[in-house]
Amino acid sequence: MVVVLGVMMVGAIITATLAYVTMFSTQNTLENRVEARAVQSADAGLDLMLSLFEDKTYDELYQVCSQSFVINNDQVDVATSYTVVRGGVTQTVACPLASDITTSVTVTSKATTAVVPLSGGAETRTVAAVFAPTPPTTTLDKAIFSESSLLLTNNAAIMASGAVDGSGNPIMDANIYSNGDVDCKTQTALEGSIYAAQGKVNLENSCDIATTVWARDSVHMTSTVDVRGDIYSASSLTDLGNPAVLLGNSNNRVWGSVVTNGSVKLTSNPVVNGSVFSRIGAISMDNNGANIGGSAYARTDLYIQNGASIGRDAMVTHGSIRGSNSAYIGVNAWASGTIQSVVTAPYKFPGTSMSYPNTMNPHPAAMPAAVGYAGASQGTGAIQPPPREQMPQLFMGAAELQKWQDQGWNLVYPTSSSQCTKSGLINYIDSLPSGPNLIFFEPAVCPSGIQFQNADLTLKGDLALVSPKGIESKNPLNVRSDDASIERKMFWIMPADSPGVTWVSAPSGQLTPTYTSSAGIIKVQSASIESVEWFIYTPTKLDWSNGIQTPDIMKGQIYAKDVNLQTNFPLQMSVLPVPSLSSSTPNLSDPTDIRMSSRFDVRG
């Protein structure tokens, strides 16, 4: 009996103990669950505040201040603490004024649950986050910028971004700018304009331009060339053997007008749909019936021969109109000298003193005022070259790198030379966390720059490679986004102050880079690109030798001192904001583009 009673007592003790343990475990489980829910509710408060920041400009942030929510049946109280610049003084306030410039805002989210069963108390958890506006960005507006001469050849295609105007018409924004010559040849198409601010333009062999060609020096067209806008040339060449503007083939066509200081020669039956203006030179139309659909204006002489025709008026202010073989002028023919009898025109006015009209007939509708024709209305103002633009100086010092970090980029510095080349380089990039990463390859670690070889590069986020000693890709580079539905951004940058680079004086008080043979360059043999936008900058040379593997295209922009693009290079204009070029002072009407820069738990 005693034994039985003892066993029963032990059983009772064990049962009571198990019941207590069960109750304790249940209570702990409930408390843990509620604690986790409280953290989730507090986090949700941060998310709600981030959604309220969305689309706000600086002068609208006063609308997003401390407030309360009910989330998961929990009371969530959110407090804001803004750091603002007010009247030039930085201060901390609970809620900004519409006139304040916010530099950051700390949001504290406190979640309080209902009473937890078995414990008799409520659970409270607090989390906080620092949110920061994205500094104003600076965008560059050229598809390709070359500080010196630029060659486009062998199936190059420079395509517009796809943007449309208010009427839904595509905007031809794939513009090319050069401070040297531009040569375009061999099955090349450009959905934008060419600007040669310090040189000449040569177009040949199926080079098609969607809008304008504007050059300081001559513009010569041979073979099959279509210019669907105007041609402006500031050249004063008057020799018809080497004129300011030459259309030298029956397959040459300018859909707009030709405006220049020097002479214009149309030979072998080309067509200009608009007007032709030569401020100080002559216009020659010969060999198989060249055609001007609008009017022709020249200073010295107009030669209209072999069935050539002018659809509207012809005017020569200091010379004669000379013709042969059924030359035709559609309306008025004026000349200070003679008008040969073989020239047919309804109205002829030889021996007439005159000045150029204030507007041509027809006048180029899209001609910028900077071209200068308005000053030439009395024959005194010269046609101007495109305004010279300085190549942007993209420095990557401490202040510039901080701008990248302010916009959420993770800055890292490789420490081993094995991380500069081949598989070591790819492995290092692959080891970085997801999100935007900026890798700065210091010359002391990578004295020969960085080198890809037969590389497969998959981007888990945006990626910026900064290498003062250059970047080289040998053999095909395959670069793709890890998610085909997301276009990652990639930057290849040689900073403006890379070793061997010096900026020297240039016209218009500007600077231009020069570099020694010891400086690095950016060199690519060939690439395939999937769901990646690519920005390339170098104050030295970009040498891309074997193009882009079809059917891929490059989306992005190129800015370089020297540009050499060969063989099958399709580029679609896509603007990539460069953080280090951004302004540090926003306008009140600028979007804040608020993002979370850090998050942490608050204890106590």
C-alpha positions in Angstrom: 0.0 0.0 0.0 2.8 2.4 0.9 4.5 1.7 -2.4 1.3 2.3 -4.2 0.7 5.6 -2.4 4.3 6.6 -3.1 3.9 5.9 -6.8 0.6 7.9 -6.9 2.3 10.9 -5.2 5.2 10.8 -7.7 2.6 10.7 -10.5 0.8 13.6 -9.1 4.0 15.6 -8.8 4.9 14.7 -12.4 1.4 15.6 -13.6 1.5 19.0 -11.8 5.0 19.7 -13.1 3.9 18.9 -16.7 0.9 21.1 -16.3 3.0 24.0 -15.1 5.6 23.4 -17.9 2.8 23.3 -20.4 1.2 26.5 -19.0 4.7 28.2 -19.0 5.5 27.1 -22.5 2.0 28.2 -23.7 2.5 31.5 -22.0 5.9 32.0 -23.5 4.7 30.9 -26.9 1.9 33.4 -26.8 4.2 36.1 -25.6 6.7 35.4 -28.3 4.0 35.4 -30.9 2.7 38.7 -29.7 6.1 40.1 -29.4 6.8 39.1 -33.0 3.5 40.6 -34.1 4.3 43.8 -32.3 7.6 44.1 -34.2 5.7 43.4 -37.4 3.2 46.1 -36.6 5.9 48.6 -35.8 7.7 47.7 -39.0 4.4 48.1 -40.9 4.3 51.6 -39.4 7.6 52.4 -41.1 6.3 51.0 -44.4 3.1 53.1 -44.1 5.2 56.3 -43.6 7.4 55.4 -46.6 4.3 55.1 -48.7 3.1 58.5 -47.5 6.5 60.0 -48.5 6.0 58.7 -52.1 5.7 61.3 -54.8 6.2 64.2 -52.3 8.2 67.3 -53.2 10.3 69.1 -50.6 7.5 71.7 -50.0 5.0 68.9 -49.4 6.8 67.0 -46.6 5.0 69.0 -43.9 2.0 66.8 -44.8 3.8 63.7 -43.4 4.4 64.1 -39.7 3.7 62.2 -36.4 0.5 60.2 -36.4 -1.1 57.0 -35.3 -2.4 53.8 -37.0 -4.2 50.6 -36.0 -2.3 47.7 -37.6 -3.0 44.0 -36.8 -5.3 45.3 -34.0 -2.3 46.9 -32.4 -1.9 50.6 -31.6 1.0 52.0 -33.6 2.2 55.5 -32.8 4.7 57.0 -35.2 6.9 60.1 -34.4 8.9 62.1 -36.9 12.1 64.1 -36.3 13.2 66.1 -39.4 16.6 67.5 -40.0 16.1 70.5 -42.2 17.9 73.6 -43.5 15.9 76.7 -42.6 17.2 80.1 -43.5 20.7 78.6 -44.0 20.7 77.0 -40.6 20.5 73.3 -40.0 18.0 72.3 -37.2 15.9 69.4 -36.0 12.1 69.8 -35.9 9.1 67.5 -35.4 7.5 68.7 -38.6 9.0 70.8 -41.4 7.7 74.0 -43.0 6.9 74.1 -46.7 9.9 76.4 -47.1 12.4 74.0 -45.4 14.8 71.8 -47.2 14.8 68.3 -45.6 18.1 66.5 -45.4 16.8 63.5 -43.4 13.9 62.3 -41.3 14.0 59.8 -38.4 10.8 57.9 -38.0 10.2 56.0 -34.7 7.3 53.5 -34.8 6.0 52.1 -31.5 3.5 49.3 -31.5 1.4 48.4 -28.4 -0.6 45.2 -28.4 -3.7 44.3 -26.5 -3.4 42.4 -23.1 -1.6 39.1 -23.6 -3.5 36.1 -22.2 -1.9 34.3 -19.3 0.5 37.2 -18.6 -2.0 40.0 -17.9 0.1 42.6 -19.7 0.5 44.3 -23.1 3.6 44.0 -25.3 5.3 47.1 -26.7 8.0 47.1 -29.4 9.7 50.1 -31.0 11.6 50.3 -34.3 13.1 53.3 -36.0 14.5 54.2 -39.4 16.3 57.0 -41.0 14.8 58.2 -44.3 16.7 60.5 -46.7 15.7 62.3 -49.9 17.6 61.3 -53.0 19.7 64.3 -54.0 18.8 66.0 -57.2 20.3 64.1 -60.2 22.1 65.5 -63.1 21.5 63.8 -66.5 23.6 64.1 -69.6 21.7 64.5 -72.8 23.9 62.9 -75.5 23.8 59.3 -76.7 27.5 59.7 -77.6 29.8 62.5 -76.7 33.3 62.6 -78.1 35.9 65.2 -77.2 37.7 64.6 -80.5 36.9 62.9 -83.8 34.3 60.2 -84.0 33.9 57.4 -86.5 30.6 55.4 -86.9 30.9 52.6 -89.4 29.8 49.1 -90.4 26.2 48.6 -89.3 26.1 51.1 -86.4 22.6 52.1 -85.3 22.1 54.8 -82.8 18.5 54.6 -81.8 16.1 57.0 -80.0 15.1 56.3 -76.4 11.4 55.7 -77.2 10.2 58.9 -75.6 7.3 60.6 -77.3 6.1 64.2 -77.3 2.7 65.5 -76.2 1.1 64.4 -79.5 2.5 60.9 -79.2 5.1 61.3 -81.8 8.6 59.7 -81.2 11.3 62.1 -80.1 14.5 61.6 -82.1 16.8 62.1 -79.1 19.8 59.9 -79.9 22.1 62.8 -80.5 25.8 62.6 -81.2 28.1 65.5 -80.2 31.8 65.8 -81.1 34.4 68.5 -80.6 36.2 67.1 -83.6 35.1 65.6 -87.0 32.3 63.1 -87.4 32.5 60.4 -90.1 29.4 58.3 -90.7 29.6 55.5 -93.3 28.5 52.0 -94.3 25.0 51.1 -93.3 24.7 53.5 -90.3 21.5 55.0 -89.0 21.1 57.7 -86.4 17.8 58.6 -84.8 19.0 62.0 -83.7 21.2 64.9 -84.7 24.9 65.2 -85.4 26.8 68.2 -83.9 30.4 68.8 -84.9 31.2 71.9 -82.9 34.9 72.0 -83.8 35.1 70.0 -87.0 33.5 68.7 -90.2 31.0 66.0 -91.0 31.4 63.4 -93.8 28.4 61.2 -94.6 28.6 58.3 -97.0 27.5 54.8 -97.9 24.0 54.6 -96.5 24.4 56.9 -93.6 20.9 58.0 -92.6 20.3 60.9 -90.2 16.8 61.4 -88.6 17.1 65.1 -87.9 19.8 67.8 -88.1 23.5 68.0 -89.1 25.2 71.1 -87.7 29.0 71.6 -88.1 31.6 74.3 -87.7 33.3 73.2 -90.9 32.1 71.5 -94.1 29.4 68.9 -94.5 29.9 66.5 -97.4 27.6 63.8 -98.5 28.5 61.1 -101.0 26.9 57.7 -102.0 23.5 57.0 -100.5 22.7 59.5 -97.7 19.4 60.7 -96.2 19.2 63.6 -93.9 15.6 64.0 -92.7 16.2 67.4 -91.2 18.3 70.5 -92.0 22.1 70.9 -92.6 23.8 73.9 -91.0 27.4 74.7 -91.7 29.5 77.6 -90.4 32.2 76.9 -93.0 33.2 79.9 -95.3 34.7 77.7 -98.0 33.6 79.2 -101.3 35.6 77.1 -103.8 33.1 74.9 -105.6 35.9 72.3 -105.9 35.8 72.0 -102.1 32.5 73.7 -101.0 31.1 74.2 -97.5 28.3 71.8 -98.3 28.4 69.1 -101.0 25.6 66.8 -102.1 27.5 64.6 -104.5 25.2 61.7 -105.5 21.8 61.0 -107.0 20.9 59.2 -103.8 21.6 62.2 -101.6 18.5 63.8 -100.1 18.0 66.5 -97.5 14.4 66.6 -96.4 14.8 70.0 -94.8 17.1 73.0 -95.9 20.8 73.7 -96.3 22.1 76.8 -94.6 25.8 77.8 -94.7 28.2 80.7 -95.0 30.2 79.2 -97.9 29.3 77.7 -101.3 26.9 74.8 -101.9 27.4 72.2 -104.7 24.6 69.8 -105.8 25.8 67.4 -108.4 24.6 64.1 -109.9 20.9 64.8 -109.2 20.5 65.1 -105.4 17.4 66.6 -103.9 16.9 69.3 -101.2 13.2 69.5 -100.2 13.6 72.9 -98.5 15.7 76.0 -99.3 19.4 76.4 -99.9 21.2 79.5 -98.5 24.8 80.5 -99.2 25.6 83.7 -97.3 28.9 84.6 -99.0 29.3 82.0 -101.7 27.8 80.4 -104.8 25.3 77.6 -105.4 26.0 75.1 -108.2 23.4 72.7 -109.5 24.7 70.6 -112.3 25.0 67.1 -113.8 21.6 65.4 -114.4 19.1 67.8 -112.8 19.7 68.6 -109.2 16.5 69.7 -107.5 15.7 72.3 -104.8 12.1 72.1 -103.7 12.1 75.5 -102.0 14.2 78.6 -102.8 17.9 79.3 -103.5 19.8 82.3 -102.1 23.5 83.0 -103.0 25.8 86.0 -102.9 28.1 85.5 -105.9 26.5 83.3 -108.5 23.8 80.6 -109.1 24.6 77.9 -111.6 21.5 76.0 -112.6 22.3 73.5 -115.4 21.3 70.3 -117.2 17.6 70.2 -116.2 18.1 71.3 -112.6 15.2 73.0 -111.0 14.2 75.3 -108.1 10.6 75.1 -106.9 10.2 78.6 -105.7 12.5 81.7 -105.7 16.1 82.3 -106.7 18.1 85.2 -105.5 21.7 86.3 -106.2 22.7 89.5 -104.3 26.1 90.1 -105.9 26.2 88.0 -109.1 24.3 86.4 -111.9 22.0 83.4 -112.5 23.6 81.2 -115.1 21.9 78.2 -116.7 21.7 75.7 -119.5 19.5 72.9 -120.8 16.0 73.6 -119.5 17.0 75.2 -116.1 13.8 76.0 -114.3 12.9 78.4 -111.4 9.3 78.1 -110.2 8.4 81.7 -109.2 10.8 84.8 -108.9 14.4 85.1 -110.2 16.4 88.1 -108.9 20.0 88.9 -109.6 22.2 91.9 -109.2 23.8 90.8 -112.5 22.4 89.0 -115.5 19.9 86.2 -115.8 20.7 84.0 -118.8 17.8 83.6 -121.2 17.9 79.8 -121.1 16.7 80.0 -117.5 12.9 79.7 -117.3 11.0 81.6 -114.6 7.6 83.3 -114.5 9.2 86.5 -113.2 12.7 87.7 -113.9 14.4 90.7 -112.2 18.0 91.1 -113.5 20.1 94.1 -112.4 18.2 94.4 -109.1 19.7 95.6 -105.9 18.5 93.5 -103.0 19.2 92.0 -99.6 18.4 88.5 -98.3 14.8 88.2 -96.9 14.2 88.1 -93.2 12.8 84.5 -93.8 13.5 82.1 -96.5 10.8 80.7 -98.7 10.2 78.2 -97.0 12.2 79.0 -93.9 13.5 76.0 -91.9 10.9 75.5 -89.2 13.2 73.9 -86.7 16.3 76.1 -87.2 17.7 77.2 -83.8 18.2 80.9 -83.3 21.9 80.1 -82.5 22.5 79.2 -86.1 22.4 82.9 -86.7 20.4 83.4 -89.9 18.4 86.3 -88.3 21.6 88.3 -88.3 22.3 87.4 -91.9 19.0 89.0 -93.2 21.0 92.0 -94.5 24.1 89.9 -95.3 26.1 91.0 -92.3 25.6 88.1 -89.8 27.5 84.9 -90.1 26.1 81.4 -89.7 27.4 80.1 -86.4 28.8 76.7 -85.4 27.1 74.7 -82.7 28.0 76.1 -79.2 31.0 74.3 -77.9 30.3 72.0 -75.0 32.9 71.0 -72.5 33.3 67.3 -71.7 31.8 66.8 -68.2 34.5 66.3 -65.6 33.4 63.2 -63.7 35.5 63.2 -60.6 35.2 60.3 -58.0 36.9 61.8 -54.9 35.5 61.6 -51.4 32.8 64.2 -52.0 31.6 62.6 -55.2 31.7 59.1 -53.7 29.6 60.4 -50.8 26.9 61.5 -53.3 26.7 57.9 -54.5 26.4 56.6 -51.0 23.7 59.3 -50.2 21.7 57.7 -53.0 22.0 54.2 -51.5 25.1 52.8 -53.2 27.3 50.4 -51.2 31.0 51.5 -51.6 33.7 48.8 -51.5 37.4 48.7 -52.2 39.1 45.5 -53.3 42.2 44.7 -51.4 43.9 42.0 -53.5 45.3 42.2 -57.0 43.6 38.8 -57.6 40.3 40.7 -57.5 41.3 42.9 -60.5 41.3 40.3 -63.3 39.5 37.3 -64.8 37.7 34.9 -62.4 38.9 36.7 -59.3 37.2 39.9 -60.6 33.9 38.0 -61.3 34.0 36.1 -58.0 34.5 39.4 -56.1 31.5 41.0 -57.9 29.4 37.9 -57.3 30.3 38.0 -53.5 28.8 41.5 -53.0 25.3 41.8 -51.4 22.3 42.5 -53.6 21.5 46.1 -54.3 23.5 48.9 -55.8 27.3 48.4 -55.4 30.1 50.8 -56.3 33.5 49.1 -56.6 36.5 51.5 -56.5 39.6 49.7 -57.9 42.5 51.8 -56.4 45.6 52.0 -58.6 47.8 50.7 -55.8 45.7 47.5 -55.8 45.0 47.3 -59.6 48.0 49.1 -61.2 47.0 47.8 -64.7 43.3 48.4 -64.2 40.8 45.7 -64.3 40.3 43.0 -66.9 37.4 40.7 -67.9 38.1 37.6 -70.1 35.4 35.4 -71.5 33.3 36.7 -68.6 29.7 36.0 -67.6 28.6 38.9 -65.4 25.1 38.6 -63.8 24.0 41.7 -62.0 22.0 41.2 -58.7 21.5 45.0 -58.6 23.0 48.1 -60.1 26.8 48.0 -60.4 29.4 50.8 -60.8 33.0 49.9 -61.6 35.4 52.8 -61.0 39.0 52.1 -62.3 41.4 55.0 -62.7 43.8 52.7 -64.6 41.3 51.5 -67.1 38.9 48.7 -67.9 39.4 46.0 -70.5 37.2 43.1 -71.7 39.0 40.5 -73.7 36.8 38.2 -75.9 33.0 38.2 -75.4 31.6 39.8 -72.2 28.1 38.4 -71.4 26.4 40.8 -69.0 22.8 40.3 -67.9 20.3 41.1 -65.1 19.5 38.3 -62.7 15.9 39.1 -63.4 15.0 39.7 -67.1 12.0 41.9 -66.1 14.3 44.4 -64.3 16.8 46.5 -66.2 19.9 46.8 -64.0 22.2 49.9 -64.4 25.9 49.4 -65.0 28.5 52.2 -64.9 32.1 51.9 -66.2 34.0 55.0 -65.1 37.6 56.2 -65.4 37.5 59.4 -63.3 38.4 62.7 -64.8 41.6 62.9 -62.7 42.9 59.4 -63.6 46.7 59.0 -63.7 48.1 60.3 -66.9 45.2 62.6 -67.6 45.5 66.4 -67.7 42.8 69.0 -68.4 44.1 71.9 -70.5 42.6 75.1 -71.9 40.2 74.8 -74.8 38.1 77.4 -76.8 35.4 79.4 -75.0 37.2 79.3 -71.7 36.6 75.6 -71.4 38.9 72.6 -70.6 39.7 69.5 -72.5 41.4 66.3 -71.4 44.7 65.1 -72.7 46.4 61.9 -71.7 49.8 60.2 -72.0 50.6 56.7 -73.2 50.8 55.5 -69.7 47.1 56.3 -69.0 44.6 53.5 -69.1 41.7 53.2 -71.6 38.4 51.4 -71.7 38.6 48.6 -74.3 35.9 46.1 -75.3 36.2 43.4 -77.9 32.6 42.3 -78.0 29.6 41.9 -75.7 26.1 40.5 -75.3 23.8 42.5 -73.2 20.5 41.4 -71.6 18.3 43.8 -69.5 21.2 46.1 -68.6 21.6 49.8 -69.2 25.2 50.8 -69.5 26.9 54.2 -69.0 30.6 54.5 -70.0 32.8 57.5 -69.2 36.6 58.0 -69.8 38.7 61.1 -70.3 41.0 58.9 -72.5 39.8 56.4 -75.1 36.9 54.0 -75.7 37.9 51.3 -78.2 35.1 48.9 -79.0 36.4 46.7 -81.8 33.8 43.9 -82.5 30.5 45.4 -81.7 27.5 43.8 -79.9 26.3 40.3 -80.6 23.0 40.2 -82.3 20.1 40.4 -81.5 21.3 42.4 -78.4 21.6 46.1 -78.2 23.3 48.4 -75.8 21.1 50.8 -73.9 22.8 53.8 -72.4 25.3 56.5 -73.1 29.0 57.0 -74.0 31.1 60.0 -73.0 34.8 59.7 -73.9 37.8 61.8 -75.1 38.3 59.5 -78.1 35.6 57.1 -79.4 36.2 54.2 -81.8 33.1 52.1 -82.4 33.5 49.4 -85.1 31.3 46.7 -86.7 27.7 46.2 -85.7 27.2 48.6 -82.8 23.5 49.2 -82.0 23.0 51.7 -79.2 19.7 52.9 -77.9 19.7 56.2 -76.0 18.9 55.7 -72.4 19.6 58.4 -69.8 21.4 57.2 -66.7 21.6 59.8 -63.9 25.1 60.0 -62.5 25.1 60.6 -58.7 28.5 62.2 -58.6 27.3 64.9 -61.0 24.2 65.7 -58.9 23.6 69.1 -57.4 23.7 69.3 -53.6 20.9 72.0 -53.3 17.5 70.9 -54.4 14.6 73.2 -55.3 11.5 73.1 -53.1 9.5 71.8 -56.1 11.9 68.9 -56.7 10.7 65.4 -55.9 12.3 64.1 -52.8 12.3 60.4 -53.8 12.6 59.4 -50.1 14.3 56.1 -49.4 15.2 54.2 -46.2 18.9 54.5 -45.5 18.9 52.6 -42.2 16.6 50.7 -39.8 17.1 49.6 -36.2 15.3 48.3 -33.1 14.9 50.6 -30.1 15.3 49.0 -26.7 14.2 50.3 -23.3 
